[in-house]
Amino acid sequence: MNTALTQHGAAHLARMIASGETTSAEVVEQHIARIEKVNPLLNAAVVKRFDAARTEARAADARQRAGDALGPLHGVPITIKECLDLEGTASTFGMESRAAHRAEADEVHVARLRAAGAIPIAKTNVAQALFYYESDNPVYGRTRNPWNGERTPGGSSGGEAALIATGASPLGLGTDIGGSVRVPAAFCGITSLKPTSGRCDEMGRFSVPMGQRALPSQAGILARSVEDVALGTLVINGGSAPEAPGQPLGDYRGVDVARLRVAYYTDDGTFNAAPAVVRAVREAAEMLRAAGAQVSAWQPPDARLGMDITYGIMGGDGLRLLKRNMGSGKRMPQISQLMGAASLPRGVVQAARALLRTVGQPTLADGLAAFGFSDTAHYWELVEAQHDYRRRFAAALDQAPGGPFDIILCPPCALPALTHGASKDLTTVGAYACLYNLLGYPAGVVPVSRVREDEEVGQPPTRDMIHKVARQVEQGSAGLPVAVQVVARPWREHVAMAAMAAIEARTSPAFLQARSALLN
């Protein structure tokens, strides 16, 4: 019996199954056993589908023996984020009001993975209503980071990232409207990609309202390698029949990285990045320079404005629809705090911001900037501002010295994996990721390094409560993974993945060895 199957990626497992080197039944059984081993520590797999998966694996092996045509993920076990419909299973979004829900059919991207031969073995934990960078909710409880149990694996696709990092799943399907596949990948030392807006959009109705289409939620793949992310993205994009007509997914292996123009930045002005996060971006820039790319320092135009537009759009209804969907069920502190802020009249918000600045709390004051509106006219104004900002951003990429740029390197999140509960206060640390939802650009994450002991504290002593929490998060963070966000122009996911692959090929052996230890 091959005892190392859980250490292989999805593409490699598919090749092994297709060639007869192993069977789907064996691969599925080993991944089930791995879940059973690690899940008591992680609480990442919250809906188990083991018996059905075993039956489907036996059927997959019969098709392989019969010489049938096999899909690109034939017989490979995968995991699915809990909010995505998988026939016969719950999609609660971590809300007690939906505890009795059972899906009648597969969500379209789930269906495409299954049509490609993949076998879902479990669904994974989420943030309540998918609204913050932790995976913790009243329905399933808290998921822990495999690198450090006192930390979160991120959210809202944190359950996916935790299982994949430990070898309990070779590939997972998540969603991303504000960093929800990228931040968990960064926190757990794995790889992920959010496609271009308009590619792989998903219609989950129980988080940010589906009727809000300025910032579409998108299905995205998480895995341990760029090869697997590329394969999974090709499948969920519809393969030879791409979801966005006229926009097929390119092949990253055909991109000449030496011809790319790369911009990088380490501070967008929204939240100071931790020293290790800054170093990861700079190291990734040097990796691409070593691959022959032209690399230049650059700054995005007014990223704080982008943050305010993003948060204003997400809460454009004052979170009234979310309140209705949640009913009387228990709300996590992160949700209660957001709902409280969203319900404040604009005059109260302005007065509170002025008072907070007076008492030395500028970050709290900045965080309230988008609140106090819930009318249609203001929402439409925000969407107009989004279009204006997109034009301004593209012009900055085109006209800056060293441009026009093909790739942007930046932090995916200002901090490494947060301590449990810290997401309630650190609501803006993920603005680095949210910016590319606002812009609609494809953005991926690839791990680079780990936090060193001399990098544990980057935030200076301050009266600012939010930065005090950030300082506490930094303390004890040595050993946690840090990653870089890789962004490309719209519809050029293959260019982002080529740069990600070049970085992946140059990742330090010490990091890879540490990550491999999680697989055993």
N, C-alpha and C positions, 0 to 999 in steps of 0.2 A: 504493500500500500504506500502510495506517495504521501509522505507526511508533511510536505512543504507547500501544498496547494494554496493555502491561505496567504502565502507570501507572494504569490503571483498576481499580476494585474489582469484586468478583464480581457484585453486583447490576446494576451499570452494564453490564458485559460481557454479562450474560444478556439485558438489554434490547436491546443492540446486535445480538446474534446473532438474537434473535427477530424484530426488525424488518427484518433483512436488511442493516443498515448495514455489518456485517462478517460473517465466517464463523467457525464454530468451528475449522475447519482453520487459518485465519490466526491466531486467538487462541492456539490450542495451539502452533503453530509458533513464534510469538514468545516464548511462555513457555519453551519448550524451549531456544530460543537464549539466553534470559536465564539459565537455569540453567547452560548450558554456559559462559557468560561469567563468572558470579560464583562458581560452585561450586569452581573450583580455589583460590580464596581462602578460601572458607568451609568446605568439606567438610561441607555440610549435607544435600544430596541423596545418599543412600547406596544406594538401590535405584531404578534408572531404568526407566521403563516407556514409553519414547518411541514405539516402533513401534506398540505396541498403542493408545496414545493417539491417534496419527495416524489409525489405522483407525477408531477410535470417533468421531473428529471428522468424518471424511468421512460416516459413517453419520448423525451428528447433523445435518449440513447437508442430507442427502437428506431427512430427516424434516421439516426446516424448509421446504424447497422444496415438499414434497408437501402442506403445510398441516396436518400432524398436530398434535395437542395437545402442547404443550411444557411440560416441568417448569420450576420456578422457577430452576433452575441449568443449563438446557439448553445443552450445548456448552461449559460453562465449565471450564477446567482447574483442578484442585485438587491439594493434596499431603496425604499421610497420615503420621502418626507411625508409625515402624517397628514398634512393638509391636502395632499393630492389624492384624488379619488382612485381607489383600487377596488374593484368589484368585491362586494361582500365584507369590506372592512370599514372601520370608522375613520372619518375625517373631521375631527372635533375642533381643530385649531387651538387645542388646549382650553376650550371653553366648556364649562359644565352644561350650558344650554344645549350643546350638541352631543352629549354623551351617548345618546341612543342612536345616533346617525349610523347608517350603513349604506355604502355607495352602491348604486344600482348598475353602474358601468364604470369602465376605466376612463380616467382623464386622458386627453388625446396624446400627450407625450408619454404617459405610462403605457398606453396602447401601442405606441410605436416601438418602445423598448421590448414589449412582449412579442410583437410581431417579428422583431429581429431575433427572437429566440431567447431573450433574457427571462430569468425566472425570479420573480420577487419572493424573498424569504422573510422580509420583515418591513414594518414601517417604523419611522424614527421620530424622536421627540423634537418639539418645537418651542419657541417662545409663545406665550399666550397671545392669540390674535396676530402672531408673527411680527410684533411691534418693537422688539428690543433685542440687544445683542447678548442674550442668554437663552438657554433652552430650559425653561422652568415654568410650570403651570399647575393649576389645581387638579387637573385630570390625571396627569402622569407623574408629577413631581419633577425633581431636579436632575439634570444630566451633568456628569462631571467630566473634566478634561483628562484624557489619558496621560498627559505629561505631568499633571499635578492635580490631584483630586480636590484641592482647595480652590481651583479655578474653573471657570466655565469654558466649554468648548465653543462658545459663541452662539449666536442666533441670527436668524431663526432656524437655520438648517444645522444646528449644532449636533443633533443626534446622528445625522449622516456623517459629519466630519469625524466624530469620536469613533464610530464603528469602523470607518475606512482606515483611520490612522492605526488601529489595532489589528488590522487584517481580518476583521469580522465581515467585511464586505469589500469586494474589489472595485465597486462602482456604485454611485448613488445619484438619485435625482432629487434636486432641491428647487427652491424658488428664490427669486431675488428682486426686491423692489427698492432696497436701500442698502445693499451689501450682504444680503442674507445667504449667499453661497460663498462670497469672498471672505468676509470676516471669519466665519468658522474655519475655512481652509487655512487662513493665516494663523489662527489660534491653535490649530491642531497639526500644523506642519505638513499639509497636503496641498493639492492643486485643484483649481476650479475655474470655471468660466461663466460669466454672464454675457449672453449674446447681445447683438445690436437690438435696440427696441424695434419691434415689428417682426423679429425673428423669435420664434418659440415663446410668444406671449401666452400667459396662462390666465384663466378666468376665475380664480378663486374668489368667492363672493363674501368671505367672512373675515376679512382683514381691512386694509384700505379699500374703500368701496370700489367695486368693479366699474361703476359708472364714471369714476375718475379715470380717464384714459390718458392724461398728460404724462403720467408716470406708470406705464404698464408693468405689472408683475411678470417676470419671465422665468420659464423653466431653465435650469442650468445644471451642468454635470459636475460632480465632485469625484475625485479619484486620487491615486498616488502618483500618477505620471501624466505628462502631456499627451502621450500616445493614447491613453485611455480616455482622457477628457475629449480629445479630438474625435475618437471613434464614437463616444456617447453623444457628442454634440451633432455629429453627422446623422446619427439615427434619429434623435428627437427632432431634428430639422426636417425630417421627411425623406432622407436619403436622396434618391434620384428624382423625387418630386418635392422640391424644397417648399417649406411653409410660406416663404415670401416669394411669389413668382418673380422670375428674373433675377433673383439674388441667390444663386447656388453657393454652397459653402466651399471655399477654396481649400486646396491641400497645402498645409503648412510646410510639408517636406519639400515643396518646390520653391520656397521663398529663399532668396539669397540675403542672409542677414547682413552681410558685408555692404550691401547697398542701402541699408536703412538709415534714416536720419532719426536720431533718438533724443528726445527731451527728457530731462529729469528734474524733479524738485523734491525737497524733503519737508517743507513747511508751507502750507497753503494759506496760513493766517487764521484758520478756524480753531486749531488746537495744537499746541506744541507737541511734536512727536518725540517719543522716548529715544534715548541715545542709540539703543540697539536697532530700532526701526530706521533711524536716520542712516546708520551704518549699512543696514541691509540694502537700502536704495542705492547708496553710493557703490557698494560692492557689485550690485547687479549692473550698474552703469559701467563699471570697469570690465565686467564680464562681456558685455556687448561690445565695448571698445576693443577688447582682445579678440572678439570674433570679426572685427573689421568694420563695425558700424561707426558712423559719425555721431558722437555723443556731445550734447551741449546742455549746460544748466539753463533753466527756464522757469518762469513763474506763470501760473494760470491767472487770468484776469479776474480779480475781485471774487475769489471763491466764497467769501462770506456772504455776498449777495446770492450766489448760487445756493448756499445752504438755506438762506431765509426763504427763497422761492420754493425750494424742495419741501421744506417743512410746512410752509404755508399751503401748498397744494395737497400734501398728505392729510392735513387737518382742515381742509377747506370747508367741511360741513360742521365744524365744531365737534367732530367725532360723534355726532348724533346717531348715525347709522350703526356704528360700532356699539354704542350703548344699547340700542334696540336689539342687536344680534346677541349680545351677552346676557340680556335679561337680568334676572336677579342673582345669577351665579356669582361665585367668588371671583374677585378681581385681584390680580397680582399688584404689588405696590407700584411697579412701573406703569401699569395701565391706569390705576387710580390717580396717580400724579398727573399723567397726561390728560386724563379726562377733566381733572380739576382745573388745569391751566387752560384747556380748550374752552371751558365754559365761562371764563372771565370776560366781561365786557371790555372793549378796547380801551376805554378811559381808565379802567382799573389796571389793565396791563401796563399802560404808559406810566401811571403813577407808581406802580410796583417796580418798574424798571428804573425809574429815577431814584427811588428810595434805595434799591439794591446797589446802585452805583455809589450812592452817598456813603453806604456802610461798607464799602470795599468788596462788593460781590459782582464785579463786572461780567464774569462768565455766566452767572445766573441771569443777569439782566439781558445779555445777548441771546440767551436761550429762549427768552420770552418774546423775541422780536416778531415772530410770525403769528403769535396768538392774538385773539380778540376779534377775529373776523369769522363770519360764517354765512356770508351772503353770496349769491351767485355772481353779482357784478365784480366783487373782489376776486373771486376764483378766476373769472375770465381775464381779469387784469394780470393775475399771476401767470396764466398760460401765455398771454402776450409777452410778459417779461421773460418767460422761458424761451420763446422764439428769439427774442432780441439777444438774450444771453448766448444762445447757441451760435448765432451769427458772429457775435463778438469773440467767442472762444475760438471758432474756426479761423477767424481772421488773425488772431494772435498766434495760432499754430503756423499759419501760412507766412506771416510777415516777420516773425522774430529772427534775429541772427542765428544762423545754423539751420533754419527751416527752408522750405516747409517740412514739418515733422511727420513721420509715419507712425511713431511709437512714443508713448509717454510712460515713464517710470515714476512711481510715487508710492507713498505708504498706502496700504489698504485700510489701516486703522492707526490712530495715533499711538496706541499702547499695545503691548503683548496681551495675552489672555487675561481677562479681568477676573478679579476675585468675585465670588458669588455675591450677588446683590448690588454690586457696584454700578451696574447698568442703569439703575434708577437715577443716579446723579450724573453719570458720564454719557449723557444722551447725544453729545456732539462729537465724540471721539471718532465716530465712523463717517463724518462728513467727507472724508477723503474718498470713500466708496460711493456715497450718495450722489456726489457730483456727476458721476458718469451714468447714473440712472436719469438725472435731469437732462443730460446731454444726449442720452440714447446711444452712447458709444459702447462697443464691446470691450469688456475688461476682464482680465484673468488674474489669478494669484498663483505664484509659485514660491515655495520656501527657499530661503537663502542660508540661514544661520540660526544660532541660538543666542539668547541674552547672556552676556558675560557678567561675572560678579562685579566688575568695576563699572557696569552700565546700569545698575539697579535703580539709581536715583538720578533722574534728569530734571524733574520739576523743582524749581527753586523754592525756598521757604516763602510762604505767602499767607495773607489773610483770606484769600479767595477759597471758599469752601470746596468748589469743584476741583481746583488744582490740588487741594489737600487730599482729596479722595484719589486723584490720579497719582499723587506721590505715594500714597499707601499701596496702590496697585503695583507700582514699580518695585517697591520693597519686596524682596523675596522672589523676584521674577527670574533670577538666574537659572539658565537651563531651558527656559521656555522657547519655543520656535518663533522666529520672526521671518517675515516674507516681504515680497515686493508685489505691488500691483502693476500690471502691464496692460496698457490701454492702446487701442488702435482706432483708426477712423471707422465710421459706420460701414458695415457690411464687409469688413476686412478682418474677421475673426482669425483667418489663417495667418495673417501677418502678426497678430498678437501672439498666437500659439507658436510661431516660428521663433520669436524673441524669447518666449517662455522656455522653449526647448533648448535654446542656446544657453540660457541661464541654468536650466536644470542640468545640462551636461557639465557645467563648471561648478556645481554646488560642492562644497567641501566634503571630503570623505568622512570627516568627524561628525558632521551633521547627519549624513546618511547612515552612519553606523549607529548613532543615537536613535534615529527613527526606526531602524531595523530592529532595535531591541524591543520596541513596542509590539512587534509582530510575533514575538516568541512567548 
